[in-house]
Amino acid sequence: MAPPAPVSVTIHASDYAFSAPDTISAGVTTFYLVNDGPGLHHALLVRLDSGKTAADLLASLKEHKATPPWATYVGGPNVPDPGNQSVATLDLVAGNYVIICILDMPGNIPHYMRGMFRPLTVVPAAATAAGTPKAVAPVPDNAIQLSDYVFAVSKPITPGTHTFQVVIAPGQPHEILFVQLNAGKTGQDYVNWTKTMKGPAPGHAIGGTAAAASGTVQVFTATFAPGNYLLICFVPDVNNGKPHYMEGNMQTITVQ
């Protein structure tokens, strides 16, 4: 008997709110992030331990400007352009979570401070008959390791739809966002644009995986056309607060 497909959960993002289920079951889950626009948003899932709540997390973030030890980034679908969607698959354990957007573009104000967070309860999965296979993530055809501060892609990316396994190496939490750059534009052009988001974007965000802690494994699927792509991590450094791309965690690849 073939294993079943993961459960699908759709999250809608707008300026500045999420629409999503209040409760889902534990296990392998594919999240679809639909960006209703007009801004850029991701859906970062944070697991809360020690009986903490979403209100506790928001209070700690506002006071300390850093993720508390009882909150763990577990990933999620990264940014799609407005009007588009991105997809990522995670294996969730039961517990209390928050769906949150920590992006601060434009204006350097994190989106959660504008109200962009939503509690999520993950309940134990229902018991199944002995011998019934469990859902598994989509089978990847490529792999990416995220570390301090390098994207290690296993093999060149070719045009078409690909599924990536993303593994976070020991060190800080990391994300990966793919941006298809417009002709003649550079990764720095895109970074500069995110600071004000005025005028046409120099590229198109197509997703990836949101920030996750060391040891986390996620899967995401995206479709690539020929061209140049920016790979970038906007996660703040735990030591100095600077986004990781300022530490060198950005690079450009060519899909051909």
N, C-alpha and C positions, 0 to 999 in steps of 0.2 A: 504493500500500500504506500503510495507516494505521500510525503508529508504535505499538509495543507499550506496554503499561502498565508503570509502574515495578515493579521487584522489590519484594516485600513482606518486611519483617523485623519479627518480633514480639519485644518486650522485656517481660519481667515484672519488676515492681518490688515489693519487700516491705521490711519493716523488719529489716535494712538490707542488702539485696543485690539484684543484678540477675541475671536468667536471660536469656541471649541467645546467639546464635551466636558462635563464636570468630573466624570468618572469613566475609567476604562479598565480593562483586565490586564494583569501582568503577562509578560511574554514578549515574543517577537512581534513588533508593531511597525508598520510603515506609516509615516506621517507625511501628508501632503500639505504644504504651506502655500496657500493662495494669497497673493499680494493684491489686495483691493485698492492699494495706492492711496495717495500719490507718492508717498515716501518709500524709503528702503527699510525693510525689516527682516529679522530672522525670528525663528521660534526656538529659543534655547530652553531646554528642560533642566531644571535644577532639583536634585533630590534633597529633601530636608530631613535630617536626623534629629534625635534627642527631643522629639515631640514639638519641634519648632513649626511655625506657621508662615504663610506668605507675608503676613504683617511683620513678623519677627525679621524675616529676610530683608524686607524693604527698610525697616528701621536700622538694621545693622549696616546695610549698604550706604544709607544716607549719612550715618554717623562716622563710619570707619573708612568708607571709600574702598573697601576691599571685601572679598568674599569670606564669610566666617567659616571656621573649621567644620561646622555642622551642616554646611551646604556643599554639595558636590555637583559640578557640571557633568551632565551625562550626554550632551549633544542635542541633535535635532536638525531639521532642515535649515540650510543657510539661505541667504538672500536671493529671491528672484526679482526680476524687474517688475514694476507695476503692471498688472494685467496678466502676469504669468504665474507659474507655480514651480516649486522645487520639491524634491522628495528625498527622504532619508529613512533608513530602517534601523531601529534600536531594539535591544532586548532589555525590557524594563522589569525590575523587581517590584514587588508590592511596596507601597509607602506613600508618603505625602510629597508632592512635587509642586513646582511653580513653572508655568510657561512665562518666559520673560524676554524682553528685548533690551540688550545692553548697548546697542548702537547709540552713538551720540552725535550723529550727523543729521543736519547741520547744527551749528551753535554750541557744540560740546556739552549738551545736556542729555544725559542718558535717557532713552525713551521710557524706561520704567518710571522715571521721575515725572513723566507726563501721563502716567497711568497705564503704561503698557505692560501689564502682568496679569496673570490669571492662575488661581489655584487649580491643581489637578490631583485627583485621588486615584491611585493605581491599586486596585483590589486584587487579592489572590485569584488566579485563574480557576475556573470551575474544574472539578475532577473529571478525568476522562477514563474510558475503559482501558484496562490493561492491554498493552500492545498497540494502542492508538498512537501514531506518530505525532510529534509536536511540530508546530510551524517552524520553518527555517527561513533565514534571510535569503534574498535573491543571490544567485551564484555570481560572484564577481569575475570579471575578465582582466582586471588590473588592480593594483594595490598602491596605497600611498601611506608612508609613515611620516607623522608630524612630530618634530622634535625642536629643541632650542638651537637654532631658529632656522630650520631647514625643511623644505618639502622634498621628500624622496619618492619620486614616482617610479614604479617598477619598470615600466616600459613606455616607449613613445605612444602618445595618444593619436589615434587616427580618426578621420571623419566618421560620424555615425553615432549611435547610441551605445554608451558604455556604462558598466556597473563597477564601482570601485569599493574595495574594502579599505577603510581608513582606520589606522591604528595610531594611538597616541603613545609615543615613547616616554620613558621615565623623564621627568622634568615638569615644566609648567603645563597648564591647560593650553590647548591650541584649537584653532578652527582652520578650515580652508574654504575660501570663496573663489570661485571661478568667474572671471569677467571676460567676455569676448570683446576685445578692443576694436574700435572702429579703425578703418584704414588710416594710416599715418599717425595714430595716437599711441601714446606710451602708458606704461603703468603709472608713472608719476603724474601724467595728465589726469588719470582717473582719481588718484589720491588727492590731487589739488582740487578737483571738482567736488569731491565729497565734503570738503570744508565749508562750501557755501551752497552747493547744489543749484547754482544759478546757470541758466543756459542749458543747451543740450548736453546730455551725458556723453563722454567720450568712449563709452563702452556699455555692454549689456550684461548685467549680473544673471548667471544661469544656475546658481545654487552651489551646493557643496555640503559640508557638515559644520554645524555650530560648535561652539567651544565644548571640549570634553577633557576630563582629567586623565592623567597617566593610566594606561592599561585599558582604556575604553576602546571598544571596537564598534564601528558603525559601517553602514553600507549606504551609498547613494548612487543614483542613476541620473545621467544627463546626456543630452544630445549635442554633439560638436559639429560645427561646420568648419571648413578650412579657414585658417586665419591665425592671428596672434591672440593669446590669452594671458591674462594676468592671474597669478595665484597669490593670494594675500591673506594675512592674518591680522585682524584688528584688535585682538584680545589685549587688554592692558597687562603690562609686565608686573609681576607680583613684587618686584624690587623697587622699580622707579615709576610705575604708573604709565610709562610710555606705551603706545600701541606697538605690538611686535613687529609690524612692518618697518618701524624705525630702527629695529635691531637687525634688520636684514631679512625679515621673514616675508619677502615678496620676490617673485621672479616672473619672467615672461617665457612662455613656451610657444612653439609653432605647431599647429595641427595641419598636417598636409598628407 
